[in-house]
Amino acid sequence: MTEPIRSERAVTACSEAVLPAPRAAVWQLLLDIPRSTRCLPGVHDVEQVDERTYRGTVRFRAGFLPLTFQATVELSELVPPERIRLAARAIDPLTGEEVIASALAELSQLEGSRTLLRYAFTIENPGLLGGLGRRMLEEVNRRMIQQFLQCIERELVTADKLSSDC
């Protein structure tokens, strides 16, 4: 996997899943931003700004602290159908600091119309989140990635079932 961009303060979580669909179908789903963002826990009200930029609300809990961010996300690297990199920026509502994050999804075609999806999420400048504890933040990221991958798999299975029923 291409290494995510790292800084001294960065917090990264990675995971992967073997998905029951060809790489082209997974790629299409990931680029269907309204549909794929429904799989991101806590992401709401996503709207397209331009061809590669989106805005939305991110709500999640880090330990006892509920957080809400207004984020802007740019599709910063597209290598069809192999790799997508997203760059996100938001302002921490408690500190006013800019929080910078990135996500990297890499797709590899496997035998039998299956795809390996590797996903890494990095918070470059965690701001107040970093003060909550690196391990807790890594665990929150890891859980969010697992939920995302499970939802993507459900979406692919549902789409396959619908197309085979016709």
C-alpha positions as CSV (number, residue, x, y, z in Angstrom):
1,M,0.0,0.0,0.0
2,T,1.2,3.5,-0.8
3,E,2.2,5.0,2.6
4,P,-0.2,7.7,3.8
5,I,1.4,11.2,4.4
6,R,2.7,11.3,7.9
7,S,3.8,14.1,10.3
8,E,5.0,13.9,13.9
9,R,1.5,14.6,15.2
10,A,-0.3,12.4,12.7
11,V,-2.6,9.6,13.8
12,T,-3.2,6.9,11.2
13,A,-5.5,3.8,11.2
14,C,-5.5,1.3,8.4
15,S,-7.7,-1.7,7.5
16,E,-8.6,-3.8,4.5
17,A,-11.4,-6.0,3.3
18,V,-12.0,-8.5,0.5
19,L,-15.1,-7.3,-1.3
20,P,-17.4,-9.6,-3.3
21,A,-17.4,-7.5,-6.5
22,P,-15.0,-6.7,-9.3
23,R,-12.7,-3.7,-8.9
24,A,-14.7,-1.6,-11.5
25,A,-17.8,-1.9,-9.4
26,V,-16.0,-1.0,-6.1
27,W,-14.4,2.0,-7.9
28,Q,-17.9,3.2,-9.2
29,L,-19.3,2.9,-5.7
30,L,-16.4,4.9,-4.1
31,L,-16.8,7.6,-6.7
32,D,-20.6,7.8,-6.1
33,I,-20.0,10.3,-3.3
34,P,-23.6,10.7,-2.1
35,R,-23.9,6.9,-1.8
36,S,-20.4,6.1,-0.4
37,T,-20.5,8.8,2.2
38,R,-23.6,7.2,3.7
39,C,-21.1,4.5,4.7
40,L,-18.9,6.9,6.7
41,P,-20.1,6.9,10.3
42,G,-21.1,10.4,11.4
43,V,-21.0,12.0,8.0
44,H,-24.1,14.0,7.1
45,D,-25.4,16.7,4.8
46,V,-22.9,16.1,2.0
47,E,-23.1,18.5,-0.9
48,Q,-21.0,18.9,-4.0
49,V,-19.1,22.2,-4.4
50,D,-17.4,21.5,-7.7
51,E,-16.2,18.5,-9.7
52,R,-13.7,17.3,-7.0
53,T,-14.8,19.1,-3.8
54,Y,-17.5,18.3,-1.3
55,R,-18.7,19.8,2.0
56,G,-20.4,18.1,4.8
57,T,-20.9,17.7,8.6
58,V,-19.0,15.1,10.6
59,R,-20.3,14.1,14.0
60,F,-18.7,11.6,16.3
61,R,-17.8,10.8,19.8
62,A,-14.2,10.7,21.1
63,G,-14.6,9.1,24.5
64,F,-17.1,11.2,26.4
65,L,-16.7,14.2,24.1
66,P,-19.3,14.7,21.3
67,L,-17.7,16.6,18.4
68,T,-19.2,18.2,15.3
69,F,-17.1,19.6,12.4
70,Q,-18.0,21.3,9.1
71,A,-15.5,19.7,6.7
72,T,-14.4,20.3,3.1
73,V,-13.1,17.3,1.2
74,E,-11.2,17.3,-2.0
75,L,-10.6,14.3,-4.3
76,S,-6.9,15.1,-4.5
77,E,-5.7,12.0,-6.4
78,L,-7.6,9.8,-8.7
79,V,-5.9,6.8,-10.4
80,P,-8.7,4.8,-12.0
81,P,-9.5,2.1,-10.9
82,E,-6.6,1.7,-8.5
83,R,-6.3,4.6,-6.0
84,I,-8.3,7.5,-4.5
85,R,-6.8,10.0,-2.1
86,L,-9.0,12.5,-0.3
87,A,-7.8,15.6,1.5
88,A,-10.1,17.1,4.2
89,R,-10.0,20.3,6.2
90,A,-12.2,21.4,9.1
91,I,-12.1,23.9,12.0
92,D,-12.1,22.4,15.5
93,P,-15.2,24.1,17.0
94,L,-13.7,24.1,20.5
95,T,-10.2,25.5,19.7
96,G,-10.6,27.2,16.3
97,E,-7.6,25.1,15.1
98,E,-7.6,23.7,11.6
99,V,-7.8,19.9,11.6
100,I,-6.3,18.3,8.5
101,A,-7.0,14.7,7.5
102,S,-6.5,12.4,4.5
103,A,-7.9,9.1,3.3
104,L,-6.3,6.7,0.9
105,A,-8.2,3.9,-0.7
106,E,-6.4,1.3,-2.9
107,L,-8.1,-1.4,-4.9
108,S,-6.6,-4.6,-6.2
109,Q,-8.4,-7.1,-8.4
110,L,-8.5,-10.6,-7.0
111,E,-9.5,-13.9,-8.6
112,G,-13.2,-14.7,-8.8
113,S,-14.6,-11.1,-9.2
114,R,-13.4,-10.0,-5.8
115,T,-11.5,-6.9,-4.8
116,L,-9.1,-6.1,-2.0
117,L,-9.8,-2.7,-0.7
118,R,-7.1,-1.2,1.6
119,Y,-8.1,1.9,3.4
120,A,-6.0,4.3,5.5
121,F,-7.2,7.4,7.4
122,T,-4.8,9.9,8.8
123,I,-5.5,12.9,10.9
124,E,-2.5,15.1,10.1
125,N,-3.1,17.8,12.7
126,P,-5.5,16.4,15.3
127,G,-5.8,19.7,17.3
128,L,-7.8,19.1,20.5
129,L,-8.4,15.5,19.4
130,G,-4.7,14.8,19.7
131,G,-4.9,15.9,23.4
132,L,-7.6,13.3,24.1
133,G,-5.0,10.6,23.6
134,R,-3.4,9.0,20.6
135,R,-4.6,5.5,21.4
136,M,-8.2,6.6,21.8
137,L,-8.1,8.5,18.6
138,E,-6.5,5.6,16.7
139,E,-9.3,3.3,18.1
140,V,-12.0,5.8,17.0
141,N,-10.4,5.9,13.5
142,R,-10.1,2.1,13.3
143,R,-13.8,1.6,14.3
144,M,-14.9,4.1,11.8
145,I,-12.9,2.4,9.0
146,Q,-14.3,-1.0,9.9
147,Q,-17.9,0.3,9.9
148,F,-17.1,2.0,6.5
149,L,-15.8,-1.2,5.0
150,Q,-18.7,-3.3,6.3
151,C,-21.2,-0.9,4.8
152,I,-19.4,-0.8,1.5
153,E,-19.6,-4.6,1.4
154,R,-23.4,-4.5,2.1
155,E,-23.9,-1.9,-0.6
156,L,-22.1,-4.0,-3.1
157,V,-24.0,-7.2,-2.1
158,T,-27.3,-5.3,-2.3
159,A,-26.5,-3.8,-5.7
160,D,-25.5,-7.3,-7.0
161,K,-28.7,-8.8,-5.7
162,L,-30.8,-6.1,-7.3
163,S,-29.1,-6.5,-10.7
164,S,-29.4,-10.3,-10.6
165,D,-33.1,-10.0,-9.7
166,C,-33.9,-8.1,-12.9
